[in-house]
Amino acid sequence: MRLRFCTKNTLILIVLDEEEKIGPEIQPIQKKKAKKNLKKERNAAIQIQAWWRGTLVRRALLHAALRAWVIQCWWRLILLRMLEKKRRENLISYASQERAIVKLQSLVRMWRVHWRYCQVLNAIYVIRGHWQCHNCQMCSFLRAHCVITSTHLQFHIEIVNN
């Protein structure tokens, strides 16, 4: 602490050094200011840390979402391939069953037509056999006409006189 006097000895000026300014009365005010500054700095640091952690979390969530999206796209592709494979197998199975059914129907129709043909042929043989035994063989002859449809086999036999 220094004292200075004016030239007329009327004014006294007291100059305190920096170390002496911190007295018992001034110290609590500075402590409060220091605490306020410390709180402000701490709050600012907390806000920066929260922002940075939020940025890291959002980045991690974005990466996780992208990975999940890639996995979902891959799984949908696998499901689509499996569905296409099942469709192809079902189509092949259906086509082979249809071919077998058509073949079976064709064989049954062919057998029925053959059976009818054999019946008509046997009838013709019987008629011809009886006709040959008849005593007017030279006077007339047999004329046969055959009509084949998808469901029937028909023979028309005519006896034509000369």
Secondary structure as the mmCIF struct_conf table of DSSP 4:
data_model
#
loop_
_struct_conf.conf_type_id
_struct_conf.id
_struct_conf.beg_label_comp_id
_struct_conf.beg_label_asym_id
_struct_conf.beg_label_seq_id
_struct_conf.end_label_comp_id
_struct_conf.end_label_asym_id
_struct_conf.end_label_seq_id
STRN STRN1 ARG A 2 PHE A 5
TURN_TY1_P TURN_TY1_P1 THR A 7 LYS A 8
BEND BEND1 ASN A 9 ASN A 9
STRN STRN2 ILE A 12 VAL A 15
HELX_RH_AL_P HELX_RH_AL_P1 GLU A 18 LYS A 21
TURN_TY1_P TURN_TY1_P2 PRO A 24 ILE A 26
HELX_RH_AL_P HELX_RH_AL_P2 GLN A 27 CYS A 133
BEND BEND2 HIS A 134 ASN A 135
TURN_TY1_P TURN_TY1_P3 GLN A 137 CYS A 139
STRN STRN3 SER A 140 ILE A 148
BEND BEND3 SER A 150 THR A 151
STRN STRN4 LEU A 153 ASN A 161
#
